[in-house]
């Protein structure tokens, strides 16, 4: 893209303030900013402030799950199927670790947060320990792909190196950066982070597979013969990763994806719920639910929309490749966005002042033909760390880790 083409695009999209900033830069700065502008998805930016462009939901219906009681009856068979797939090198794991520990009072990667009491115990360490349980049982290592972001990549890689990969075989670990998306004010004007950089943030957990492809990491997946990827979030320290029973049950079901779910603690719990939308698997977020959906019950008294997702999914790689270039819904989120003003001062707002654009992994489910809803016991597999204290906090996660015999 030539400089004239670049400036024309900015003017066409009413971004003259960026044009003014660009013209003041030296050649190095212009090159950096131009590279960022070239990657901007203007169709996404145009959605800012337009409620009518947001995703419209189809007809929602409840989706039952493979419940704990049924899983227990077939556990040995499921585990055998899963172990065989792991031994054959058909299963890999993807850790979504692009976020910071800001809400925990930390400036570093969230996975670096120390939740130990009498000794050091880092979130990353908890997750690797959980994965090591499986590799010991299978007698082989599982390829692990760690998604970072521009904000925390170097610090994450350095931390794994410093801690000697927490005992995991480093040759089976690869890091890749998540794609970034620009932030805008409520009028759709691009925010600047500095004179030569847009205000960029990770584009949501739904961009993980595309990021694997554009960074070349997907080539490693194919070279290793990995057919299934288990993706999981960094903040649930109890989750079982590449769980052989989950893997086996999904393969046995014939489904192209699987999702671990827990029964809702109460009708108003703030979790997304696995359901059907226009006959295909989907996830409805808690803030999208009507009172009718929230309180709907089955004849036996159970909630109709009863199974909340915990961001632990299993996907068939070949099916992901087919949907990779399909247009996923963009979620527009109001956020407090620090930015550099026109006079060069740095502004750190106390209230939401614009939009960030995110792709969510839950939308990938709806692009696939089917999904096994796999119930797990909350107290044994769900200890999210969202806050420093209170609900879903460091304190609640510590209590659950101790309940599961983890020394803190």
N, C-alpha and C positions, 0 to 999 in steps of 0.2 A: 504494500500500500504506500503510495507516494504521500508526501506531506500535504499536497493540495487535496488529495482524496480524503485524508484524515480530517483536515479542517472542515471540509465540506460535510462530512458525516456528522461532526460535532454540531455544526450550525443547523443542519437539517433537523437535529433532535433537540434543538434549543439548549445547547450546552456551551454558550458563549463564554461563560466563566472559566471553563476548562481551556478554551481556545486562548484566552488571555494569559492563563498560567503557562500554557505550552510555549507561547511565543517568548517568554522570559527565560526559558531554560537554555543551558548549553547543549551541545550535541549529545552528550552522554545522557543527560536528563530527558531530552526529547525522545531518544531511542527507548528508554525505559517506559515512559508514559505512553508512547505510541504502541508499544507491545501490549500494554494493558487494554488500551482502547480498542485495539484490533480484536480482542477476545470478548468484548461486551456483546451480550445478546440483547439487542434493542427491542425485540418483541417482548422480552421480559420487563425491561425498564418501562415500557409503555403501559404496563398494567398498574403502575403506582397510582393509587387514589381512585381506581375504577372498580367499584364493587361488582358491577355487572360482568366483569371479566373473570371473576373468581370461579373455581370449579363448582359445577352443579352436581349434586348427588343424585343417583338413580334410586330405584326401589330397593329399600333395605329389608333384609329378612335375617332371622337368627341362623347361626351355624353351630351345630353341635360339635363336640370335641371327642377325641379318643381319651376317655377319662382314666384317672389314676387306677381305679379298680380293674379295668380291662387291661391296662398296660401291665399291671402286676401279674395277671394270669399268663401273659405271653412274654414276660420280661426276658426269660432265658433265650427264647427263639429270636426276639428282636436284637438282643445283645450279640448273639452269634453272627447274625447277618451284618450288624454294624462293625464288629471287630474284623470280619473277613474283608469288608470294604476298606477299612482303615489300613489293614495289612497290605492290601493290594495297591495302596497309594492313591485311592480314588477320592479321598476326602481332604480338603484343606480348610483352614480357618482364617477369618478376616476380622481383625480387631479394629473397630472404629474409634480412633483416639486422636481426632483432630482438635478437640476442645481444650480450653484452659480451665484451671481450677478457681476461677474468679469468685464464684459463689461460696467457695470454701475458704476464701481469704488468701488464696495463693495465686501468684502471677505465672507460675509454670504450668506445664502440661498436667491435666487432671490426674493422669496415671501415676505421676510422681508423688501424689499426696500421701503422707505417712499416716496410716490409721492405727499404728501400733500404740500400745500403752506402756508395756515394760520393755519393749524392744522395737526396732524398726520393722515395719511391715507396710510396704507400699501397695497401692492399688494394682499397679502392673504386676507386682510380685504375687498377689493373691490370684490373679488371672492365670499367670504362668503355672503356678502350683496346681490349679484346677486342671489345666491342660496336661501337665505332667502325670496326673493320676491316670489319664487315658493312655498316654504313650507308654507308661509302665505296663499297663494291662495288655496293650496290643503288642508290645515288644518292638515298637518302631516310632520314629518321630513323625509328626504331622506338619506339613508345610504351613507356616504362619505368616500372614501378610498383615502388616501394621500400617493403617492409614493415618497419616499425620496431616498437618497443614503448614502453610508458609509461616504461621505464627509460632509453631512449636517443633518443627521437624528436627532441626539441629540439636535442640535440647533433649528431645526424645531419644534420638539415636545415641547421643553421648551418654545418656542415663543407662540405656541398655548395655552399652560398652562398659561403663563404669561398674555396673553390677554383674558383669559377666553373664548377661542374658538370664539372670536368675536361675542358672542351672540348665537352661534349654540349649540345645545344639544350635549355635549361631548360624551354621550353614543352611538351616531350615527356616531362617527368619529373613524376610525382606520388607523394607520400608518403602512407602510411596506417598506422594503428596496428593491431597484432595484438591480438586479444582476450586477456584475462588470466584466469588460473585461480588459485583459492586453494590454499594449502599447509596440510597438517594434520600433527599428530603421529601416532605409530603407533596411537593409539586413535581417530583420526578427529576430534580436536578442532582447530578452526580456529586457526591461528597468527595473532597480531597483529604487524604491523610497527611500529605506533605506536598511540597512544590512539584515533585516529579512522580507522585504516586496517587492513584485513586484510593478511596477507603474501601478495602476489600476484606471479605470475611468468608469462611468456609461455606460452600453452597449447600449445606444440609447433608444428612446421612444417606439420602437417596442417590447421590452422585458417585457412590463408592465404586460401582462396577465400571462405569465410564472412565473414572479416574485410573482404575487398574489398566484399562485399555490404552489410554493416551500416554501413560508413563512407561508402558512396555512390560509391566509386571504380569499382565495377562499372558504374555508369551511364556513366562516361566510356569504359569498354571498349566498351560497346554503341553509344554515340554515334559512336565512331570506326570502327565496323564491324569491330572485331577479332574474329576467329573462332577463333584459336589463341593460347594463352599458354604461353610457355617459362619454366618456373620453375627457379631455380638458387640454390644456397647461396652465402653470402658468402665462405666460407673456401677455395674452390678457385680459385686465382689463374690457372690455365691454361685453365679451361674456355672452350669456344667458345659464345657466347650467340647465340641465333637463328641458329644455324649453317645456312646455306641447304641444305647437303647433307642434314643431319638432318631439316630441315623437309620438303624435297622427298621424301625416302625415306618419311617417315611418311605424307604425303599420298598418295604413289603406292601405298602398301601398303593403303590403305583403312581402316587402324586408327584408332581414336578417341583413342589416346594413343601416346606413344613414350618410351622411356627409354634414355639413354646408359649403356653398360656397359663395363667393362674385364674382361679375363681375370684371374682370381685369381692373385696372385703365388705363393701356395702354398695347399694345402687348408685351412689354419687361419687364413688372413687374415681379419681382423675387418671384413668388409663384408657388407651384406645382399645376397642373391642373388635375381635375378629367376627365377621359376619358375611353375608352374601349381599352383593349389590348387582342388581339386574342379572342374577343367577351366577355371577362369578365371585370368587373370594375377594374380600375387601376388608378394610379396617376403618371404622368410624371413630373419630377422636371424641373425647369426652365433651369438648366444647361444641361439637356438632349435634349432640344427642338432644332430642326433644324429651319432654317429660314422659310422653307416651313410651318412647324407646327405653328410657331409664327405668321405668317402673313396670314394664311389661313382664308378665310371668307365665310360665308353663303350667299345665294342669297339676303337676306335682308340687308347685309352689316355687320352683327355682326361677331365677331371673332368666328371661328369654335371651337377653344379651349379657351373658354371664362370664365370658372368658376373655380376660384382658391380656394383651400382648406384652412381652417383657423385652423386646428387641433382641431376640435370639432366633434366627431364621436359618433354614437350610434351603439352598437353591441348586437346581441343576444348571451347570455352566452352559451347556448348549442352548438351553431355553433362554438364559440371560442374554446370550449373544444375539438371539433373534429379536429380542425386545429392546436392545441397547439403544437403537437409534429412533425408537418411538418417542413421541413427545410426552413427557411426564408432566403432570400438573405442577405448577409453580405455586408455592405457598408464600404469601406476602405477610411478613411479620413486623409489627411495630416494635422498634427498639430504640434504646438510647445509644446514639452513634457519635463517638468522639470525631472531631473533624478540624481541619485547618480552615479558618475564615479567610476572606479575600485580603485582609490586611496582614495576614501571616500569623495571627494569634491562634493558639490551639484551644479549642472549646471542648469541655467535658460536660455534657448536658446532664441535668438531674432528672429530666422527664423524657419520655420517648419523643424523638425529633425527626423520625424518618422510617424508612422501610429497608429490611433485608429480605433477600429472595432465597428460598430454600427448596430443595427437592427432598422428599421424604421416602425412606425405604418402604414404608407402608403402601405407597402407591405402586410399587413394583409388583406387589402381591396381586393387585387387580388386573395387571397386564398378563398374568399367567392363567392357565386353564383351571388349576385346582391347587389346594393347599391343605395339608393335614394339620388340623388343630390338635396339638399334643399337650395334654394337661400335666403340669408339674405341681409339686407341693410348695406353696409359697415360702414357708419357713426354711426350706432346704435349698431353694434355688433363686430366691428373689430378695436381694438386699441392696436396693439402689441407693446411691449416694448423690442426692441432688442438692442438699442443704447442709450447712454446718451443724445445725441443731434442729430438733423437732422431728416432723414426719419425713421419712426417706432421707435420713441424715447420717452423718458420721457416727453419731451415738447409736441410732437404731441398727446400723450395719454392724457395728461392733458387738452389740447384743446378740444378733443373729449369728455372727461368726463364732462367738463363744458357745452358743447353743449347738453349733455343728462341730465343736471340738477343736476349733482353730485357736492356737495359742497367740495371745496378743501381748 
